[in-house]
Amino acid sequence: MSAPRADARRAYRGRLLTPIAGAAGGPAVRFLDDALLVVGEGGRIADVAPFTPGAFAGPVLNLRPAVLMPGLIDAHVHFPQTRIVGSASGALLEWLERSVFPEEARFRDGGYAALVAAEFTRCLLASGTTTCVAFSSSNAAATDLLFHALLRAGLRGIAGLTLMDQNCPEALCVPRDEAMAAARDLVQRWHGAGGGLLEFAITPRFAPTCSRGLMEAAAQLAADHGLLVQTHVAESPAEGEATLREHPWARDYVDVYDRVGLLSGRAVLAHGIHLAPREWDRIAETRAAIAHCPDSNFFLGSGRMRLSEARARGVPVALGSDVGAGRSFDMRRSMSSAFDNALCLGDRLTPAELFVAATQGAADALGLGHVIGSLDPGKEADFLVVRFPEHVAGEEEALNHLIFASDAVAVQRAFVRGKAVYPF
Ligand SMILES: [Zn+2]
């Protein structure tokens, strides 16, 4: 009898918490008190099942009582704002002028950009974020360094050169042709790199700082390569007024992006607080998604995003930290703030809904719902090992602690496509 073949698969035993992908009737979560997660070829999940002694032929890494869960997804974060978290310098436009633009100008210095890019990836992984959708600065070399850092860290990332060719300091302003040439170069270098873990995104900062010609050229590049578009919309009333002053040909804020073609493919619009019903309807028609960034909205006093408007129309909603207006890289903070935001509007979200918004729901909003977001066979194994207090038992307590008592809950390990990426 020949010896059994060595099994290249790896198995992890733990408690397990995962969204149920495609659950009918809204967000649903599954909790197993003793489970086995098997990672196979290409870092894909081969099996998830209740643990049975002897059922798996190879060695099993026993991590109980830690909980295995999908890696968290941050659908909106700014890499060059890593060092200005907590800058309480005013509402959106004032905060941009006083805190953001001077800091982002520093990213023309390659040494500084490389240093902060490494910090950025470490902050994400230490918080349990395994996928980020990130804005870079308007500097092409800094954006290149960001991609190098994401690759080195093993993160899954969608990132883009921030486009701005008007109404901004000279140090950040990049004319259309120069910006588009840089974007095309970055697409060639990075879109699909890391075996597909990395994507380049078309990233107009927001309508006030972008000319119509720049946005049209950017939309064309997105269409040519099937790129995700990310930008901001209707974050503050003053920003909305500036948008229509700058683009008087548009009927409203959403119409600016719509008319230039930025909503014709995959689009993720951050905030969406001050939107008229027509704008919500149009977002739904174009199948764009909203990145809801409640902690940032509280910090800048931007207002309350009405989740009910999105839900009534089936608009996908992901959560974003929006660092540096958000005060933490930790998506658990964003989940907790989303709960508070909804309460302010008389709405009560369940912990399961909040958990799904940072995992499967976010993956769906990004068009990655078949690849990541839950622990299901066939998906890529982006997962965390999270330590909970011993007394925490069952789905409800686990979710409550994860989201609302996160001081007592620690991310111990993180994996992307089956590869250990944290601790460093
Ligand atoms: Zn933002």
Residues whose N, C-alpha, C, O or C-beta is under 5 A from the ligand:
A	BS01	ZN	A270 D322
